[in-house]
Amino acid sequence: MNIAVIFAGGIGKRMNSRALPKQFLKLYGKEIIIYTLEHFESHKEIDAIVVACVEEWIPFLNELVDKYQLKKVKKIVSGGRTGQESIYHGLKSAKEIAGDEKSIVLIHDGVRPLINEKLISDCIKSTEEKGNAITAVPAIETIICSENKNTVSKMIDRSECMLARAPQCFLLDEILDNHERAIRENKFDFIDSASMMLHYGSQLYLVEGPVENIKITTPMDYYTFKAMVEADENSQLFGV
């Protein structure tokens, strides 16, 4: 099976969205998380979807799943205090769905709606062939390291750098085992699943994704998303 685990446990303090979590902000009447989920719902290689959601917003998300007829969403579970914990909750539910069947899991942000069909397919293919797939895009600006945030300590050649994006795709049993190992070792500060897998010795393989595959964290990100949706609609309308 190929199972998408979408984590949408954040509140979105940088979005200035008051009490509304950023994944439920709307564009043209549709919530951001629905734009994200529809990519996986419509993909022929995706068998099931699990969402880890802010607990008090689970009933509302259930209503949205029914409204938009997202049939592949099999479980909505409570998110955790951190992204790492939310992903773990999602992975456990994915394992319940998969049972003993060897499965691939695609871990993705609920507020990263500008993915596409090709990226999902490429991630699945890489994981089938190599064991994992880490979405990335080339760094297009100079990267500066600063130990104190005031002075430059190192300049990195951007030609050697990539920026991590999502989805991050793994064999389900392998990533779940590493999450449980991290819990046993009281390691709760991994920034993402790729850093966890690298810490425990995995060789990671890159899949290049679209540059526009941003995470909507700030108001500027939201307006970038809006512009991309409008550009896509215009291209379909005018054939450009």
C-alpha positions as CSV (number, residue, x, y, z in Angstrom):
1,M,0.0,0.0,0.0
2,N,0.9,3.6,-0.5
3,I,-0.4,5.7,2.4
4,A,-0.2,9.5,2.8
5,V,0.3,10.8,6.3
6,I,-0.6,14.5,6.4
7,F,0.2,16.4,9.6
8,A,-1.9,19.4,10.3
9,G,-1.3,19.9,14.0
10,G,0.0,23.5,13.9
11,I,-1.8,26.6,15.1
12,G,-0.1,29.1,12.8
13,K,1.1,31.9,15.1
14,R,3.2,33.4,12.3
15,M,0.1,33.7,10.1
16,N,-1.7,36.2,12.3
17,S,-4.8,34.2,11.8
18,R,-6.1,34.6,15.4
19,A,-7.8,31.4,16.6
20,L,-8.1,29.8,13.2
21,P,-5.3,27.2,12.4
22,K,-3.5,28.1,9.2
23,Q,-4.5,24.9,7.5
24,F,-8.2,26.0,7.6
25,L,-7.7,29.4,6.1
26,K,-9.6,29.6,2.8
27,L,-8.8,30.5,-0.7
28,Y,-11.8,31.0,-3.0
29,G,-14.0,29.3,-0.4
30,K,-11.8,26.2,0.0
31,E,-9.6,25.4,2.9
32,I,-5.8,25.1,2.3
33,I,-5.7,21.6,3.7
34,I,-8.4,20.5,1.2
35,Y,-6.2,21.7,-1.7
36,T,-3.4,19.5,-0.2
37,L,-5.6,16.5,0.4
38,E,-7.1,16.6,-3.1
39,H,-3.7,15.9,-4.6
40,F,-3.4,12.6,-2.8
41,E,-7.1,11.8,-3.2
42,S,-6.9,12.0,-6.9
43,H,-3.6,10.2,-7.3
44,K,-4.1,6.7,-8.7
45,E,-1.1,5.3,-6.7
46,I,-2.4,6.5,-3.3
47,D,-4.4,3.9,-1.4
48,A,-5.2,5.7,1.9
49,I,-4.7,9.0,3.7
50,V,-4.2,9.6,7.4
51,V,-4.4,13.1,8.9
52,A,-3.0,14.2,12.2
53,C,-5.0,17.3,13.2
54,V,-5.3,19.8,16.0
55,E,-7.6,17.8,18.4
56,E,-10.3,20.4,18.8
57,W,-10.6,20.8,15.0
58,I,-11.1,17.2,14.2
59,P,-14.9,17.4,14.0
60,F,-14.6,20.3,11.6
61,L,-12.1,18.4,9.4
62,N,-14.4,15.4,9.4
63,E,-17.1,17.7,8.0
64,L,-14.8,19.0,5.3
65,V,-13.8,15.4,4.3
66,D,-17.5,14.6,3.9
67,K,-18.2,17.8,2.0
68,Y,-15.5,17.3,-0.5
69,Q,-16.0,13.5,-0.7
70,L,-12.5,12.6,0.2
71,K,-12.9,8.8,0.2
72,K,-9.3,7.9,0.7
73,V,-9.1,9.7,4.1
74,K,-9.4,6.6,6.4
75,K,-8.4,8.1,9.7
76,I,-8.1,11.5,11.4
77,V,-6.1,11.4,14.6
78,S,-5.1,13.9,17.2
79,G,-1.8,15.7,16.5
80,G,0.9,16.0,19.2
81,R,2.7,18.8,21.0
82,T,5.4,18.8,18.3
83,G,5.6,17.9,14.6
84,Q,7.5,14.8,15.5
85,E,4.8,13.6,17.8
86,S,2.0,14.4,15.3
87,I,3.8,12.4,12.6
88,Y,4.2,9.5,15.0
89,H,0.5,9.5,15.7
90,G,-0.1,9.4,12.0
91,L,2.3,6.6,11.4
92,K,0.7,4.4,14.0
93,S,-2.6,4.9,12.3
94,A,-1.1,4.1,8.9
95,K,0.3,0.9,10.4
96,E,-3.2,0.0,11.6
97,I,-4.5,0.4,8.0
98,A,-1.6,-1.4,6.4
99,G,-1.5,-4.3,8.8
100,D,1.2,-6.8,7.7
101,E,1.3,-5.5,4.1
102,K,4.6,-4.0,3.1
103,S,3.8,-0.3,2.6
104,I,5.2,3.0,1.6
105,V,4.3,6.2,3.6
106,L,4.4,9.7,2.2
107,I,4.8,12.3,5.0
108,H,3.5,15.7,4.0
109,D,2.6,19.1,5.5
110,G,-1.1,20.0,5.4
111,V,-0.1,23.5,4.5
112,R,2.0,22.6,1.5
113,P,-0.7,22.5,-1.2
114,L,1.4,23.3,-4.3
115,I,2.6,19.7,-4.9
116,N,1.7,17.9,-8.1
117,E,1.0,14.4,-9.5
118,K,4.5,13.9,-10.9
119,L,6.2,14.6,-7.5
120,I,4.0,12.1,-5.7
121,S,4.8,9.5,-8.4
122,D,8.5,10.2,-8.3
123,C,8.6,9.8,-4.5
124,I,6.8,6.5,-4.7
125,K,9.1,5.2,-7.4
126,S,12.3,6.3,-5.6
127,T,11.1,4.6,-2.4
128,E,10.2,1.4,-4.3
129,E,13.7,1.3,-5.9
130,K,15.9,2.8,-3.2
131,G,14.0,2.7,0.1
132,N,13.2,6.4,0.5
133,A,12.7,9.8,-1.1
134,I,13.4,13.2,0.2
135,T,11.9,16.1,-1.8
136,A,14.2,19.0,-2.4
137,V,14.7,22.0,-4.6
138,P,18.0,23.7,-5.6
139,A,19.2,26.6,-3.4
140,I,19.1,29.7,-5.6
141,E,20.6,32.2,-3.1
142,T,23.8,32.3,-1.2
143,I,23.7,30.5,2.2
144,I,25.3,32.3,5.2
145,C,26.1,30.6,8.5
146,S,26.3,32.7,11.6
147,E,27.0,31.5,15.1
148,N,25.7,34.6,16.8
149,K,23.3,36.1,14.2
150,N,25.4,39.2,14.0
151,T,28.5,38.2,12.0
152,V,29.2,35.8,9.1
153,S,31.1,32.7,10.2
154,K,30.8,30.7,6.9
155,M,29.6,31.1,3.4
156,I,28.4,27.9,1.7
157,D,28.5,27.2,-2.0
158,R,24.9,27.1,-3.1
159,S,25.7,24.8,-5.9
160,E,26.2,22.1,-3.3
161,C,23.0,22.8,-1.4
162,M,19.4,21.8,-1.7
163,L,16.4,23.0,0.3
164,A,14.3,20.2,1.9
165,R,10.6,20.2,1.0
166,A,7.9,17.5,1.3
167,P,6.7,14.9,0.9
168,Q,9.3,12.7,2.6
169,C,8.7,9.1,1.7
170,F,9.8,6.0,3.5
171,L,9.0,2.3,4.0
172,L,6.4,2.4,6.7
173,D,7.9,-0.2,9.0
174,E,11.3,1.4,8.9
175,I,10.3,5.0,9.7
176,L,7.9,3.8,12.4
177,D,10.6,1.7,14.0
178,N,12.9,4.8,14.1
179,H,10.2,6.9,15.7
180,E,9.7,4.4,18.4
181,R,13.5,4.1,18.9
182,A,13.6,7.9,19.3
183,I,10.9,7.7,22.0
184,R,12.8,5.0,23.9
185,E,15.9,7.2,23.7
186,N,14.1,10.4,24.8
187,K,14.9,12.2,21.5
188,F,12.1,14.5,20.8
189,D,13.8,17.3,18.9
190,F,14.1,16.0,15.3
191,I,13.1,18.8,12.9
192,D,11.7,16.3,10.4
193,S,11.6,12.6,9.5
194,A,14.6,12.9,7.2
195,S,16.8,14.2,10.0
196,M,15.7,11.3,12.2
197,M,16.4,8.7,9.5
198,L,19.8,10.2,8.8
199,H,20.6,10.2,12.6
200,Y,19.9,6.5,12.7
201,G,22.1,5.7,9.7
202,S,19.9,5.7,6.7
203,Q,21.2,6.7,3.3
204,L,18.7,9.2,1.9
205,Y,17.9,9.8,-1.7
206,L,16.8,13.1,-3.2
207,V,13.8,13.7,-5.5
208,E,13.7,17.2,-7.1
209,G,10.3,18.8,-6.7
210,P,8.7,22.0,-8.1
211,V,10.1,25.3,-6.8
212,E,6.6,26.5,-5.9
213,N,6.1,23.7,-3.4
214,I,6.2,26.1,-0.5
215,K,4.9,25.7,3.1
216,I,2.3,28.3,3.9
217,T,3.6,29.8,7.1
218,T,3.3,33.5,6.7
219,P,0.9,36.0,5.0
220,M,3.4,36.3,2.2
221,D,3.3,32.6,1.6
222,Y,-0.5,32.7,1.5
223,Y,-0.4,35.4,-1.2
224,T,2.2,33.4,-3.2
225,F,-0.2,30.5,-3.0
226,K,-3.1,32.7,-4.2
227,A,-1.0,33.9,-7.2
228,M,0.0,30.4,-8.2
229,V,-3.6,29.2,-8.1
230,E,-4.7,32.1,-10.2
231,A,-1.9,31.6,-12.7
232,D,-2.8,27.9,-13.0
233,E,-6.5,28.8,-13.6
234,N,-5.6,31.4,-16.2
235,S,-3.3,28.9,-18.0
236,Q,-6.2,26.4,-18.3
237,L,-8.6,29.1,-19.3
238,F,-6.5,30.7,-22.0
239,G,-4.3,27.8,-22.9
240,V,-1.0,29.5,-22.1
